[in-house]
Structures are given as structure tokens and as C-alpha cells.
Amino acid sequence: MTATKQLIRVGHSPDPDDAFMFHALANNKIDADEYRFEHELVDIETLNRRAFSGDLELTAVSLHAYAHLSDQYILCPCGASMGDQYGPMVISQEPCSIESLRDKTIAVPGTLTTAYLALRMCLENDFQHVFVPFDEIIESTVAGSYQGQAIDAGLIIHEGQLTYGNQNLELIVDLGKWWHEQTQLPLPLGANALRKDLGPQVHYEVNALLHASIRYGLENRAEALAYALQFGRDLDRSKADQFVGMYVNDWTLDFGPRGREAVRVLLERGHQTGVIPNLVVPQFVGIS
């Protein structure tokens, strides 16, 4: 009699870098041993908010959101989305100063995203914002409105960082560059997290499978990229390859000491600026 495999429900974003990472697990390219993975492709802000109910065993999560979830989830040392001198961007129809953004209404992809946290820190204050699904922010910035609400600028994530120029929009600030100027560190945007109640053994084994899936993609790039392309809105193969290279790389195989330090500093500074209520020390699978 075949033993029942343990179900691991996985949530990740419907974008090329996450698809690339999970290709091997989603398409049975590696042996998942006694685990059975079910994948749900959902935008990152929805995943952030779902994580509060803990219904997914393994989920992509913004590191800003993790600061509110560290009692329920532990970070995987692999699966990072790290912007090394690049990251979320603020764009608008007309050039303007960074300081003037404090007086503008900005479309944001969610208030639990790390992009929102970074912009709050950059502006040293809150700002007028409207939630807009991440894949509609460029369109809303071009239109100057979203569902009847005026939009002056947009905070873009994912592949929008490569495509906003197609709409003749102006780059106001690249928050990855800003963060590096402030800290000399990469900007840690997202991670994969496992529910704490699964226990150390499951944490270790599932993290190892995630690591194997990422490595498979990197070692079989053309195959994994072909799968990821179906999630690349407005990206041709060359742009998709560029985008995947930005966010699936050595950082993704392991945060490493510098990446872990970047997460610690992000959460510390987020707390110092009042965006994150409590000071959170990040916990990683396999790290006490």
C-alpha cells in the first residue's frame, strides 16, 4: 500500500522569476519524495494577506509582510528575491523630484509589499496612495487614474521595471539603488517562508526540495525559461531572460551572510521609521 504523501500547498506570484524557481517542482522534474505539492499562483499582496491565516504551508512573502508574520512563518534560506542596486521603481508621466512625491498620489501594489516599505523609508513619511494590482499600475499611471481615483505616479514591481519605458514614462527613483546608497547592501524584497508548526524536519526537507528546484532551473535555463515565459506579461524571450537573471541567481540559492544582514537591516530600519510596529529579528530554516 502506497504511503500518503504530505500535502504542501505552495503560493507564489504569477511572474517569470517565481515560475522559473518552481518549474522543477511544478512539472515533476525532481523527485519530491514523500511530499505532494499543490501550486497556487496569486499576486504577492494577496499572498501576504493570506499568510495571516496560515492556510499555505509554503508561501512567497514580502519581507515587509514577514515582519508581521514571524510568529507563524520561518524564512527559507533559498528562494530570495534580492535587488542588488536595482529594485522597485517610482515612475510618472512627467519628471519630478523625489521630495515632491510626498505631495503626490502614488499607485502602490500593496501596503505589505517591501516596495511600499522602501518607499516609506525613502520619503521619510507616509504619502497618499491608492492600491492598484501590480499588473495595472503602469496603465493607471499612463491614464492618470484608477477606478475614478487620480494617480500621479506609480510604484512598480516585477517585470514592469523593464517595460515602463515602452509607455514613455519617467523614472523618478529606483529604490534598489537608493537602498544601496544608504546601506551598501542589496534590497531584500521577497522570500519563501514555511509555516512554523510544520516542525524542523519538514522545514529542512521542503527547503531542500525548493533549493533543488531552483538549482534545476539554473542548470536547465532554456527549459525553465520556456516555462516561465508564459507568465511574462509584455516580455519577449530576451527581456524575460534578463528579468529572471535579475531575481533568480546566487542570492536565490542562498541569502548568504550579506543577504541575511540585508534582511536584518531592512527590518530594523523599518521599525526605526515606524512602519514596522515591532523590532523583528529574522529566523531562517537551519539557523537558530
C-alpha positions in Angstrom: 0.0 0.0 0.0 1.4 3.4 -1.0 2.0 5.8 1.8 0.1 9.0 1.7 2.3 11.9 0.7 2.2 15.0 2.9 0.5 17.9 1.1 2.4 21.1 0.8 0.3 23.9 -0.6 2.6 26.5 -2.3 1.7 30.1 -3.0 3.8 32.2 -5.4 3.4 35.1 -7.8 2.4 34.6 -11.4 5.6 36.2 -12.7 8.6 34.8 -14.6 11.1 34.6 -11.7 8.8 32.6 -9.4 7.7 30.4 -12.2 11.4 29.8 -13.1 12.1 28.9 -9.4 9.2 26.5 -9.1 9.4 24.9 -12.6 11.0 21.7 -11.4 8.5 21.1 -8.6 5.5 22.2 -10.6 6.4 20.0 -13.6 7.7 16.9 -11.8 11.3 17.4 -12.9 12.6 16.4 -9.5 11.5 13.7 -7.0 9.5 15.3 -4.2 10.0 12.2 -2.0 7.1 11.9 0.5 5.7 15.3 -0.4 2.9 16.4 -2.8 3.0 20.0 -3.9 -0.1 21.9 -5.0 0.7 25.3 -6.5 -1.4 28.4 -6.3 -0.4 31.4 -8.4 -1.6 34.6 -6.7 -0.3 38.2 -6.6 2.1 38.9 -3.8 -0.1 41.3 -1.8 -2.9 38.6 -1.7 -0.3 36.1 -0.6 0.9 38.5 2.1 -2.6 38.9 3.5 -3.5 35.2 3.2 -0.4 34.4 5.2 -2.0 35.8 8.3 -4.5 32.9 8.3 -1.6 30.4 7.7 -3.5 28.4 5.1 -0.5 27.8 3.0 2.4 25.6 4.2 4.9 27.3 1.9 4.4 30.8 0.6 6.2 33.6 -1.2 6.0 36.6 1.1 7.3 40.1 1.0 9.9 40.7 3.7 7.8 43.7 4.9 4.9 41.3 5.5 7.2 38.8 7.2 7.7 41.4 9.9 4.1 40.9 10.8 4.2 37.1 10.4 7.3 36.0 12.2 5.3 34.2 14.8 3.7 32.0 12.2 6.4 31.6 9.5 10.1 30.9 9.2 12.2 32.0 6.2 13.7 29.6 3.8 17.4 30.4 3.2 16.8 29.8 -0.5 14.2 31.5 -2.8 15.2 35.1 -2.2 14.2 37.9 -4.5 17.1 40.3 -4.0 17.7 43.6 -5.8 21.4 44.3 -5.9 21.4 48.0 -6.9 18.1 47.7 -8.6 14.5 47.2 -7.4 11.0 48.6 -7.3 10.7 51.9 -9.1 8.6 55.0 -8.9 7.5 56.2 -12.4 5.4 59.1 -13.6 4.3 60.9 -16.7 6.5 63.9 -16.0 9.9 64.3 -14.4 9.8 65.4 -10.7 12.0 65.3 -7.6 11.9 62.5 -5.1 10.9 65.0 -2.4 7.8 66.1 -4.4 6.5 62.6 -4.3 5.4 63.3 -0.7 2.6 65.5 -2.1 1.5 63.1 -4.9 -0.9 60.2 -5.0 1.0 57.1 -5.8 -0.4 53.8 -7.1 1.1 51.0 -4.9 0.9 47.2 -5.3 0.1 46.7 -1.7 0.9 48.2 1.7 2.6 44.9 2.9 5.0 44.8 0.0 8.6 45.6 0.6 8.3 48.1 -2.3 5.9 50.1 -0.1 8.1 49.8 2.9 11.2 51.0 1.0 9.3 54.0 -0.4 8.0 55.0 3.0 11.6 54.9 4.3 12.9 56.8 1.2 10.3 59.6 1.7 10.7 59.5 5.5 7.0 59.8 5.8 3.7 58.4 4.7 2.2 59.5 1.4 -1.1 59.5 -0.4 -1.5 56.1 -2.0 -4.1 54.0 -3.9 -3.9 50.2 -4.0 -3.7 49.1 -7.7 -3.0 45.5 -8.7 0.7 45.3 -9.7 0.0 44.5 -13.3 -2.3 47.5 -13.7 0.0 50.2 -12.2 1.7 51.2 -15.5 -1.6 51.5 -17.3 -3.1 53.5 -14.4 -0.1 55.9 -14.3 -0.4 56.5 -18.1 -4.2 57.1 -17.7 -3.6 59.3 -14.6 -6.4 57.5 -12.7 -7.6 54.2 -11.4 -11.3 53.5 -10.8 -12.0 57.2 -10.6 -9.1 58.0 -8.3 -6.4 60.3 -9.5 -2.9 58.8 -9.9 0.2 61.0 -10.1 2.9 58.3 -10.0 3.2 54.5 -9.8 5.3 52.2 -7.7 6.2 49.3 -10.0 7.5 45.8 -9.2 8.1 42.6 -11.2 8.6 42.9 -15.0 7.2 46.5 -15.0 10.8 47.5 -14.1 11.8 46.5 -17.7 8.7 47.6 -19.6 7.7 51.0 -18.2 9.8 52.8 -20.9 7.5 51.4 -23.6 4.9 53.9 -22.3 7.3 56.9 -22.3 7.1 57.1 -18.5 9.8 58.8 -16.4 11.8 57.1 -13.7 11.8 59.1 -10.5 13.6 56.8 -8.2 15.0 53.2 -8.3 14.6 52.1 -4.7 17.2 49.4 -5.1 19.8 52.0 -6.0 18.6 54.3 -3.2 18.8 51.5 -0.6 22.4 50.6 -1.7 23.4 54.2 -1.4 22.0 54.2 2.2 23.3 50.8 3.3 25.8 49.4 0.8 23.5 46.3 0.8 21.2 44.6 -1.7 17.5 45.3 -1.2 15.8 42.1 0.0 12.3 42.1 -1.5 10.8 38.7 -1.0 11.4 35.3 0.3 9.8 31.9 0.7 8.5 31.0 4.1 7.4 27.8 5.8 4.7 27.6 8.4 6.4 27.1 11.8 4.1 24.4 13.0 5.3 22.0 10.4 8.4 21.5 12.5 12.2 21.4 11.9 12.3 18.1 9.9 9.7 19.2 7.4 11.3 22.6 7.2 14.7 21.0 6.3 13.2 18.6 3.8 10.9 21.1 2.0 13.6 23.7 1.9 16.0 21.2 0.3 13.4 20.4 -2.4 12.9 24.1 -3.1 16.7 24.5 -3.3 16.8 21.6 -5.8 14.1 23.2 -7.9 15.9 26.5 -8.1 19.2 24.7 -9.0 17.4 22.7 -11.6 16.2 25.8 -13.2 19.6 27.5 -13.2 21.2 24.3 -14.7 18.4 23.9 -17.3 17.9 27.5 -18.1 16.4 27.3 -21.5 13.8 24.7 -20.4 12.9 26.6 -17.2 12.8 29.9 -19.1 10.4 28.4 -21.7 8.0 27.6 -18.9 8.5 31.0 -17.2 7.7 32.9 -20.4 4.0 32.1 -20.2 4.0 34.4 -17.1 5.9 37.2 -18.6 3.4 39.9 -19.4 4.7 42.0 -22.3 8.2 40.4 -22.1 9.9 38.8 -25.1 12.3 35.9 -24.5 15.3 38.3 -24.2 13.6 40.5 -21.7 12.2 37.5 -19.7 15.7 36.1 -19.6 17.0 39.4 -18.3 14.3 39.7 -15.7 14.8 36.1 -14.5 18.6 36.8 -14.2 17.8 39.8 -12.0 15.9 37.8 -9.5 17.0 34.2 -9.8 20.7 33.9 -9.2 23.2 33.1 -6.5 21.2 35.1 -4.0 18.3 32.9 -4.7 20.2 29.7 -3.9 21.1 31.1 -0.5 20.7 34.5 1.1 24.3 34.1 2.4 25.7 36.2 5.3 25.3 39.5 3.3 21.7 38.7 2.3 20.8 37.8 5.9 22.4 41.0 7.1 20.3 42.9 4.5 17.1 41.4 5.8 18.1 42.2 9.4 18.9 45.9 8.5 15.7 46.2 6.4 13.5 45.1 9.4 15.5 47.2 11.8 15.2 50.4 9.8 11.6 49.7 9.0 11.0 49.6 12.7 13.1 52.7 13.4 11.0 54.6 10.9 7.7 53.4 12.5 6.4 51.4 9.5 7.0 48.1 11.3 5.5 48.1 14.8 7.8 45.7 16.5 11.5 45.0 16.0 11.8 41.6 14.3 14.9 39.5 14.2 14.6 37.2 11.1 14.7 33.5 11.6 15.9 31.1 8.8 15.4 27.4 8.4 18.5 25.7 9.8 19.6 28.9 11.6 19.0 29.2 15.3 
